[in-house]
Amino acid sequence: MQMPPRDAAEDALALLGELNQGYIRAVATSDAAWFERHLAADFLNSNPDGSLSGRAAFIARIAQPSGVPDLAVEDVRIRLFGDTALIHARTVYTRPDGSRGAGRYTDVWVRQADDGRWLCVAAHVTRG
């Protein structure tokens, strides 16, 4: 029995799911090179303290050893709006005192018109 072909939206959702997993893995492992490849030139991150970080500052911070041990993600929701996607999810991690912490994030991804790649243009992070 042959499976029906996947449509473009299903393909985009699958790829965005992979990109989301890559993003979390790169944060957890301080993989700055992953972000060099996947962040737009004008990327902005809203930090938990309310400050903003541009692309260079965000990548420099990621390159440092992760201060969020045991980072995991759950409740991932990917919403597709043509060439723009929002990814909402909940993070869980271990705080320095050993207690469990949690937060949420929203990432904004845009499919590039010139080559079809998805780049993250913005992120918003909260921690509880």
N, C-alpha and C positions, 0 to 999 in steps of 0.2 A: 504494500500500500504506500503510495507516494504522499508525502506531506505537502500541503499547500505552500506556495512561496510566501515568504515573509514580506510584509510591505515596508516601505521606507520608514514609517513611524516606529514599527517594531524594531527595525535595525537600529535606529537612532536611540531608542530607549535602552536596548541591550548595550550599545557602545557607551552611553552615558553611565550606565550601571558599572561598567568596567572602569571608566574614568574616575568615578566616585571611589571605588575600591582602591585604585591607584593613588588617588589623592590622600586617603586615610593612611595607606601603607607608607607613602612618602613622608607624611608628617611624623609617623611613628618611628621611622628609620632615618630621619634627617636627610632624606634624598633630595637635595636641592636641585640636582640635574633634572629630575622629573618635572619640577615646577618650571625650570627654564624652558622646557619643551611645551608645557601646557597652560601657561598663563599669558594672557594678552599683554601687550606693551603698556597699556594704561590700567592694568589690574589695580584694584583697591580692596583692602581687607579692613572690615570694621572689627576691631579687637574687643575682647570682653570688658576692658576698662573704658570703652567709649572712644578711644583714639583710632585714627586711620593709619594704615601702613600702605605705602605704594609697593610696587612690584619688587624693586631692589631691596628695600628694607624687609619685606616679607620673606624673600628668598634667603637673605642673610640670617634672619632669625631661624628659619627652618634648618639651615646648615649647622646650627649649634645642636648639641645633643638634646634630644627630646625631654622636656620637663613634664611630659604627660605619659607616665608609664601605663602599660596595659590598655592602651587606647583601643577601643572597639566601637563599632557603629551598629545602630539598630533603628528600626522604624524609618527606613529610607523610603522617601516618596519623590518620584521624578515626574515632573509636569513639563510637557512639551508644548510649545507655542510656536510652531513653524521652525524658524532657525534660532530660536531662543529656548533655553530650558532652565527650569528652577529645580534644584535638588535640595530637599529638606530632610534632615535626619537628626537623630539623637545620638550623642556620644556618651560613652561611659569610660571611666579611667580610675586609676588609683592616685589619690592625693599624697603629698609628701608625708603626712602623718599616718598613712596606711588605710585611711577610710576611702570609701568609694565616692566618686564624684560623677556628675553628669552635666551635660549641656546640650545645646542644640546649635545647628548651623544651617545656613541657607547659602548655596553657591549658585551663581548665575553663569551659565555657559552660552556661548554664541557660536553658531556654525559660520565659518569664514567663507565669504562668497568666492574668493579666488581659488581656494584649494579644497573646500569642504571639510576642513579640520574643525573640531570643536575646541575652543579655547575658553578658559575660565576668565571672566572679566571682573567678577566681584565675589566677595565672600563676607558673611556676617556670622560672627561666632559669639555664643554666650556660654557661660559656665555657672553652675549652681554651687 
